[in-house]
Amino acid sequence: MKAIVFYPLLWLRSPILVIARMGGGFFALGGVAWAVLTMADDTHTLTWGIPIGLFVTAFVLFLLSRLYDQLLLKLNPHKSDLVLFQ
């Protein structure tokens, strides 16, 4: 039963990690850019909610990529060690 779930998840690992890392990077860069704009705003029309949300989203994507690897390690149907390269 583990192998039925494990092998499709292992096959999808590369695209999921690429999407999560690129998305996390874009959200983090967007958060930095929006934070700089918020600090430079003299009219105080920009709030800190958006950059904080962008940073939280970047961190959640990072955590999901790590949890995906942990799930694969737990579902390993073989008794040998599984090495997942980053």
C-alpha positions as CSV (number, residue, x, y, z in Angstrom):
1,M,0.0,0.0,0.0
2,K,2.9,2.4,0.8
3,A,4.4,1.9,-2.7
4,I,1.1,2.9,-4.4
5,V,1.3,6.3,-2.7
6,F,5.1,6.6,-2.5
7,Y,6.1,6.3,-6.1
8,P,3.6,8.9,-7.5
9,L,4.6,11.3,-4.7
10,L,8.3,10.7,-5.5
11,W,7.7,11.3,-9.2
12,L,5.9,14.6,-8.4
13,R,8.6,15.8,-5.9
14,S,10.7,17.7,-8.4
15,P,7.9,19.9,-9.8
16,I,6.5,20.5,-6.4
17,L,9.8,21.6,-5.0
18,V,10.5,23.9,-7.9
19,I,7.1,25.5,-7.6
20,A,7.4,25.9,-3.8
21,R,11.0,27.3,-4.0
22,M,10.3,29.7,-6.8
23,G,7.0,30.8,-5.3
24,G,8.6,31.3,-1.9
25,G,11.4,33.3,-3.4
26,F,9.0,35.5,-5.3
27,F,6.9,36.1,-2.2
28,A,9.9,36.9,-0.1
29,L,11.3,39.3,-2.7
30,G,7.8,40.9,-3.0
31,G,7.7,41.2,0.8
32,V,11.0,43.0,0.9
33,A,10.0,45.3,-1.9
34,W,6.7,46.1,-0.3
35,A,8.3,46.6,3.1
36,V,10.8,49.1,1.5
37,L,7.8,50.9,-0.2
38,T,5.9,51.0,3.1
39,M,8.9,52.5,5.0
40,A,9.4,55.1,2.3
41,D,5.7,56.1,2.2
42,D,5.2,59.6,3.5
43,T,1.4,59.6,3.2
44,H,1.0,56.4,5.4
45,T,-1.4,54.9,2.9
46,L,0.6,51.6,2.8
47,T,0.1,49.2,5.7
48,W,2.4,46.5,7.0
49,G,-0.3,43.8,6.5
50,I,0.7,43.0,2.9
51,P,4.5,42.5,3.5
52,I,3.9,40.5,6.6
53,G,1.4,38.3,4.6
54,L,4.0,37.9,1.8
55,F,6.6,36.8,4.3
56,V,4.3,34.4,6.0
57,T,3.3,32.9,2.6
58,A,7.0,32.4,1.7
59,F,7.6,30.7,5.0
60,V,4.6,28.4,4.6
61,L,5.8,27.4,1.1
62,F,9.2,26.6,2.6
63,L,7.6,24.5,5.4
64,L,5.4,22.7,2.9
65,S,8.5,21.7,0.8
66,R,10.2,20.3,4.0
67,L,7.0,18.5,5.1
68,Y,6.7,16.9,1.6
69,D,10.2,15.5,2.0
70,Q,9.4,14.2,5.5
71,L,6.3,12.6,4.2
72,L,8.3,10.8,1.5
73,L,10.8,9.6,4.1
74,K,8.0,8.2,6.2
75,L,6.3,6.4,3.2
76,N,9.5,4.8,2.0
77,P,8.5,1.2,1.3
78,H,12.0,-0.2,1.3
79,K,13.9,-1.0,4.5
80,S,17.0,0.9,3.2
81,D,17.7,4.5,3.8
82,L,16.2,7.0,1.3
83,V,18.4,10.0,0.4
84,L,16.6,13.0,-1.1
85,F,18.9,15.4,-2.7
86,Q,18.0,19.1,-2.7
